[in-house]
Amino acid sequence: MLAKTQLIPPGAPSPDAEPAAAKRPVPLARRALRNGAVRVGGGTLILLILMAMAAPWLGTIDPTLIDPASGNLVPGTRGEFNSLAGDTFPHLFLMGSDSLGRDIWSRVVYGARVSITVGIAVAALALAGGIVVGLAAGYFRRLDGVLMRVMDGVMAIPGILFAITLVAAWGASVTTIVVAIAVPEIPRVARLLRSVVLTIREEPYVEAAIALDTPPLKVLTRHILPNAIAPLIVQGTYICASAILVEAILSFLGVGMPVDIPTWGSIMAEGRIQFTQFPHNVLVPGVFLALTVLAVNILGDGLRDTLDPKFSKRGV
C-alpha cells in the first residue's frame, strides 16, 4: 500500500525542518551607534574633549601670558609675542588676541577643560545625590513625605542666586562651583527616580523579593536601580549641558572661577566692552560654548530614543 504524499507549495518550509531561531535582540551599544543623534552628538563631544586634553600641543601658549603690544589683533595675525617676563618668540594668533594681548585660541582651548570638567562633575554629583534621595523616597513610605518636602524647598531657591551666595561664602574655586550648581539639580533627579521606583516597586519580581525577606538595600541595588538607569542617563546629559551654561553665566557675571583660570564666560565678559570693534573676543568662545551644549543635548536626545522601550521594539 502506497503512502500518501504530502504536497508542499514552492518556497514553503519543510515540516521536518527545525523552527527558525528567535531573532536576537540588538545589543544596546550597537543600537545606540545606529542612532544618528548619538553619533553626531557623541562624536562632537569626543572631539571637544580630545581638543581640551591636547591643549598644549595645538599651537597654544600659556593662556595667562600678557603682551600689551599685541592687543586686539585680528584672527590669523602672525607676529612676535613679548611677554612681561622678557620672553620673545614668534606666534600665530589663530583666533586673534584680547585687549591685554592674550591669545584667544589658547584661552578658549584651556577654557574647554574647565567647562567640560564642571559639566561632568555636576552631572555625577547631582545623579549621586538624587539617586540616594529618590530611592529612599520611592521605597520607604515613611520617608517619602519628608524627603519630597525638603526637595520642594530646595527647588524653590533660584539656582543662580544659590550659586552666587555659595561662591560669596566659600570663595571662587572649581569645587565651590560644582557644588553650587549640583545642589539645585538634585531634587529634579530625585523626583524623576522616585516616580520610577514607585512603578517598579509594584512589579511581581520586586514583591517576590520583599516577600522572601530580602534586605531593602539588596532589593534597591539589584532589582530596582538597574531598571531605572535609562532615564537617569538621559537626565544626566541634560544636567551636564545645563551646568556648562550656568558656569559660563557665573563667570560672565564675575562670580565664577578665579581670574587666573580662563573660562568661556570670563573671556566673553572681558571682550563685551569692545564687541563692536573686535567681535571675535566674544564670538569665538560663544561658538564653542554653543557647540558643546548643543552636542550634549543632541547626545541626550539620541540616548533617550535608544533607551526608550517603544523605540527598541521598532528594531532600531
Secondary structure as the mmCIF struct_conf table of DSSP 4:
data_model
#
loop_
_struct_conf.conf_type_id
_struct_conf.id
_struct_conf.beg_label_comp_id
_struct_conf.beg_label_asym_id
_struct_conf.beg_label_seq_id
_struct_conf.end_label_comp_id
_struct_conf.end_label_asym_id
_struct_conf.end_label_seq_id
HELX_LH_PP_P HELX_LH_PP_P1 LEU A 2 LEU A 7
TURN_TY1_P TURN_TY1_P1 PRO A 10 GLY A 11
HELX_LH_PP_P HELX_LH_PP_P2 ALA A 12 SER A 14
TURN_TY1_P TURN_TY1_P2 PRO A 15 ASP A 16
BEND BEND1 ALA A 17 ALA A 17
HELX_LH_PP_P HELX_LH_PP_P3 GLU A 18 PRO A 27
HELX_RH_AL_P HELX_RH_AL_P1 LEU A 28 LEU A 33
TURN_TY1_P TURN_TY1_P3 ARG A 34 ARG A 34
HELX_RH_AL_P HELX_RH_AL_P2 GLY A 36 MET A 53
TURN_TY1_P TURN_TY1_P4 ALA A 54 ALA A 54
HELX_RH_3T_P HELX_RH_3T_P1 ALA A 55 TRP A 57
TURN_TY1_P TURN_TY1_P5 LEU A 58 GLY A 59
TURN_TY1_P TURN_TY1_P6 PRO A 63 THR A 64
HELX_RH_3T_P HELX_RH_3T_P2 PRO A 68 SER A 70
TURN_TY1_P TURN_TY1_P7 GLY A 71 ASN A 72
HELX_LH_PP_P HELX_LH_PP_P4 LEU A 73 VAL A 74
TURN_TY1_P TURN_TY1_P8 PRO A 75 GLY A 76
STRN STRN1 THR A 77 ASN A 82
TURN_TY1_P TURN_TY1_P9 LEU A 84 ALA A 85
BEND BEND2 GLY A 86 GLY A 86
STRN STRN2 THR A 88 PHE A 93
TURN_TY1_P TURN_TY1_P10 LEU A 94 MET A 95
STRN STRN3 SER A 97 SER A 97
TURN_TY1_P TURN_TY1_P11 SER A 99 LEU A 100
STRN STRN4 ASP A 103 ASP A 103
HELX_RH_AL_P HELX_RH_AL_P3 ILE A 104 TYR A 139
HELX_RH_AL_P HELX_RH_AL_P4 ARG A 141 MET A 155
TURN_TY1_P TURN_TY1_P12 ALA A 156 ALA A 156
BEND BEND3 ILE A 157 ILE A 157
HELX_RH_AL_P HELX_RH_AL_P5 GLY A 159 TRP A 170
BEND BEND4 ALA A 172 ALA A 172
HELX_RH_AL_P HELX_RH_AL_P6 VAL A 174 ALA A 182
HELX_RH_3T_P HELX_RH_3T_P3 VAL A 183 GLU A 185
HELX_RH_AL_P HELX_RH_AL_P7 ILE A 186 ILE A 200
TURN_TY1_P TURN_TY1_P13 ARG A 201 GLU A 202
BEND BEND5 GLU A 203 GLU A 203
HELX_RH_AL_P HELX_RH_AL_P8 PRO A 204 ALA A 211
TURN_TY1_P TURN_TY1_P14 LEU A 212 ASP A 213
HELX_RH_AL_P HELX_RH_AL_P9 PRO A 216 VAL A 219
HELX_RH_PI_P HELX_RH_PI_P1 LEU A 220 ILE A 224
HELX_RH_3T_P HELX_RH_3T_P4 LEU A 225 ALA A 228
HELX_RH_AL_P HELX_RH_AL_P10 ILE A 229 LEU A 253
TURN_TY1_P TURN_TY1_P15 GLY A 254 GLY A 254
BEND BEND6 GLY A 256 MET A 257
TURN_TY1_P TURN_TY1_P16 VAL A 259 ASP A 260
BEND BEND7 ILE A 261 ILE A 261
HELX_RH_AL_P HELX_RH_AL_P11 TRP A 264 GLY A 271
BEND BEND8 ARG A 272 ARG A 272
TURN_TY1_P TURN_TY1_P17 ILE A 273 GLN A 277
TURN_TY1_P TURN_TY1_P18 PRO A 279 PRO A 279
HELX_RH_AL_P HELX_RH_AL_P12 HIS A 280 LEU A 307
HELX_RH_AL_P HELX_RH_AL_P13 PRO A 309 LYS A 313
TURN_TY1_P TURN_TY1_P19 ARG A 314 GLY A 315
#
